[in-house]
């Protein structure tokens, strides 16, 4: 039997492998996973081992790591066993992430109080932003659903409170964010938010009636912020659940809300958790096609996390009678899986629930209607006496989720309803992805601050040398000032850009082409859809409604794609400009016999450590609101191309009242392409303009702030080289700082080591 030892540290994303107690050789494919998150390679682990051992199928694996990662190894091992492999697993548990995050938080606070270190945190906007994100407690879970899936009932069940309107219609007209606050018992407060974050109304104790009324004001309501106790998930010291009720992307009456909901799904940077709620009694919803296609595309990128962040919940399972349902409950779930696979989601994992049972268990009897009490009495007896209705048995849950459910000591009926298992999966996701990512972000930022502090102290401590060396150093400082006196020639830099061109990054160009190429398949599909036989006016109207929704969906998805690309390009261009800055710093240092003086390297690093502020001076213009081109099509808005099929001349009526779909498509297809073309053109323009603005911002920094910082550093060094008392005092403080930082770094490293 082959013995494999895997030590995986999710906090610094480091993996060490031992094969039969020796490090794997260079040709072993496992080596490439040493700096990858476990979820990116764990599903292929046993295939790689089989290949490495020429088809051998016997393995004993010892895993050293946290429980959530071990659960993924268990799942991969179970899949391997199903293929005929023999796998034995051993686990050495490491400290959980929450304790580590709290340790780093304490270290950050200590650094902020240190008089010489705090400036590195306060002056660096990037460091501040990184730490704010790392210690932001809010964890987003977005609930997305098809029509009549019981989404509002599910959220009310998680709240243990009848708060959101629930009916067999699109009751969610705007976005509602519900933040957990365990100190608020039996009440929820709410704010109605308009444009630019303006608070329109505040209610200290919101009711279902209030939210119904606010939903009717969806045109001027950007979102509704609610705060109260979400009983489904425990509030942690370092994590606060924020549950967001989203309007269905295919039935929202507000395009901005619709686009926002789509952006939650498309967000591959933050990877928020998505609860996708399906109506188990009615899967044939045509409007789901595009949305599930978007989900499938997101799930295909980024490894296991991209799959784990989508939880497919099949609601209304209480409406099935296992005796009168083809294949019973397993048959229902198989049909759901087929439905998802047919929409591009391979081997989906689905979770059957009855949100209504969970809701009524959690809501006091006196808060239930007479009909609800009667229904609950009957359904409770049915679930308790019919083993096939225990929905938990159909869920592929991990060891971690099992442990969470056992610790909560739920009643058998509560467990049978299925929803508590889904809630436990949210807990598991937080531990597996959210906390390790935040820990690594805070660790990296604090480590960078330590590096800057150590370099600053090193520059001063190296002033402790003989007089001749100080004279040589003064000469080198003089050469530096002479080089700087020539200044940063912004005109020459711009001329160079014009000659060589700082074009859009290759990654941006590739993504732009990918986005542009995504339009043509839609147009071909619509053409095939319309180029059919003649149809009745009613059939033509239905086709137009369906096609209009598809155009709307794809257009808004394209807008989101461009906005994400805009942000990505900003990041790439900033990094490119910072490289230009480092090259300029290097050019200031002449090649001389004294270049090997260690202090010169310290000065070079100090100049490189300056916080370079490169940002857009003004907020960019949103791409979808800039018109390019014109058209005389009536009854439409240029940036809402789904309205371009709604004209007063859609039909060609004859005596038999039929519509020639070929004529309809011929008359509208060119006009339909205009807004897409305009968006493509304008998006390229806006991304390019933003790139140029970043360059201007860089030039402004080099011509103004850098000069001040450079001269301040040089003046300080010259003063210390000529004034013995100040030099000795500074050296003493620098040595103390260096000792403090080295001890501080050891403590920081200890928070993440296994």
DABELLIN-V271352 format. One record per backbone hydrogen bond with DSSP energy under -1.0 kcal/mol. NH is the residue of the N-H (numbers start at 1). CO is the residue of the C=O. If there is no record, write none. Layout:
[[NH,CO] [NH,CO]]
This chain:
[[2,58] [4,60] [5,18] [6,62] [7,16] [8,64] [9,14] [14,9] [15,34] [16,7] [18,5] [19,22] [20,3] [22,19] [28,25] [31,28] [32,29] [33,30] [34,31] [36,33] [40,37] [41,38] [42,38] [44,41] [45,42] [48,44] [49,45] [50,46] [51,47] [52,48] [53,49] [54,51] [55,50] [56,53] [59,86] [60,2] [61,88] [62,4] [63,90] [64,6] [65,92] [70,66] [71,67] [72,68] [73,69] [74,70] [75,71] [76,72] [77,73] [78,74] [79,75] [80,76] [81,77] [82,78] [84,81] [85,80] [86,57] [88,59] [90,61] [92,63] [94,65] [101,97] [102,98] [103,99] [104,100] [105,101] [106,102] [107,103] [108,104] [109,105] [110,106] [111,107] [112,108] [113,109] [118,114] [120,117] [122,118] [123,119] [128,124] [129,125] [130,126] [131,127] [132,128] [133,129] [134,130] [135,131] [139,240] [141,242] [142,273] [143,244] [144,275] [146,277] [149,146] [154,150] [155,151] [156,152] [157,153] [158,154] [159,155] [160,156] [161,156] [163,161] [169,167] [171,169] [176,245] [177,224] [178,243] [179,226] [180,241] [181,228] [184,181] [189,227] [190,203] [191,225] [192,201] [193,223] [194,198] [197,194] [198,195] [200,192] [201,192] [203,190] [206,188] [211,207] [212,208] [213,209] [214,210] [215,211] [216,212] [217,214] [222,193] [223,193] [224,175] [225,191] [226,177] [227,189] [228,179] [232,158] [236,239] [240,137] [242,139] [243,178] [244,141] [245,176] [246,143] [251,248] [252,248] [258,254] [259,255] [260,256] [261,257] [262,258] [263,259] [264,260] [265,261] [266,262] [268,266] [271,267] [273,140] [274,309] [275,142] [276,311] [277,144] [278,313] [280,315] [282,279] [285,283] [288,285] [289,286] [292,288] [293,289] [294,290] [295,291] [296,292] [297,293] [298,294] [299,295] [300,296] [301,298] [304,39] [308,304] [309,305] [310,307] [311,274] [313,276] [314,351] [315,278] [317,353] [319,316] [320,317] [324,321] [328,325] [331,327] [332,328] [333,329] [334,330] [335,331] [336,332] [337,333] [338,334] [339,335] [340,336] [341,337] [342,338] [344,341] [345,340] [351,312] [353,314] [354,417] [358,354] [359,355] [360,356] [361,357] [362,358] [363,359] [367,364] [368,365] [373,369] [374,370] [375,371] [376,372] [377,373] [378,374] [379,375] [380,376] [381,377] [382,378] [383,379] [384,380] [385,381] [386,382] [389,386] [390,387] [391,389] [391,416] [393,390] [394,391] [395,392] [397,395] [402,398] [403,399] [404,400] [405,401] [406,402] [407,403] [408,404] [415,411] [416,412] [417,413] [418,415] [422,418] [423,419] [424,420] [425,421] [426,422] [427,423] [428,424] [429,425] [430,426] [431,427] [432,428] [433,429] [434,429] [435,430] [437,433] [438,434] [439,435] [440,436] [441,437] [442,438] [443,439] [444,440] [445,441] [446,442] [447,443] [448,444] [449,445] [450,446] [451,447] [452,448] [453,449] [454,450] [455,451] [456,452] [457,453] [458,454] [459,455] [460,456] [461,457] [462,458] [463,460] [464,461] [465,463] [470,466] [471,467] [472,468] [473,469] [474,470] [475,471] [476,472] [477,473] [478,474] [479,475] [480,476] [481,477] [482,478] [483,479] [484,480] [485,481] [487,484] [490,488] [493,489] [494,490] [495,491] [496,492] [497,493] [498,494] [499,495] [500,496] [501,497] [503,501] [509,505] [510,506] [511,507] [512,508] [513,509] [514,510] [515,511] [516,512] [517,513] [519,516] [523,519] [524,520] [525,521] [526,522] [527,523] [528,524] [529,525] [530,526] [531,527] [532,530] [535,659] [540,536] [541,537] [542,538] [543,539] [544,540] [545,541] [546,542] [547,543] [548,544] [549,545] [550,546] [551,547] [552,548] [553,549] [554,550] [555,551] [556,552] [557,553] [558,554] [559,555] [560,556] [561,557] [562,558] [563,559] [564,560] [565,561] [566,562] [567,563] [568,564] [569,565] [570,566] [571,567] [572,568] [573,569] [574,570] [575,571] [576,572] [577,573] [578,574] [579,575] [580,576] [581,577] [582,578] [583,579] [584,580] [585,581] [586,582] [587,583] [588,585] [589,586] [595,592] [597,594] [600,597] [602,598] [603,599] [604,600] [605,601] [606,602] [607,603] [608,604] [609,605] [610,607] [625,622] [626,623] [640,637] [643,640] [644,641] [646,643] [647,645] [657,654] [659,535] [661,659] [664,660] [665,661] [666,662] [667,663] [668,664] [669,665] [672,668] [673,669] [677,673] [678,674] [679,675] [680,676] [681,677] [682,678] [683,679] [684,680] [685,681] [686,682] [687,683] [688,684] [689,685] [690,686] [691,687] [692,688] [693,689] [694,690] [695,691] [696,692] [697,693] [698,694] [699,695] [700,696] [701,697] [702,698] [703,699] [704,700] [706,701] [708,704] [709,705] [710,706] [711,707] [712,708] [713,709] [714,710] [715,711] [716,712] [717,713] [718,714] [719,715] [720,716] [721,717] [722,718] [723,719] [727,723] [728,724] [729,725] [730,726] [731,727] [732,728] [733,729] [734,730] [735,731] [736,732] [737,733] [738,734] [739,735] [740,736] [741,737] [742,738] [743,739] [744,740] [745,741] [746,742] [747,743] [748,744] [749,745] [750,746] [752,749] [753,749]]
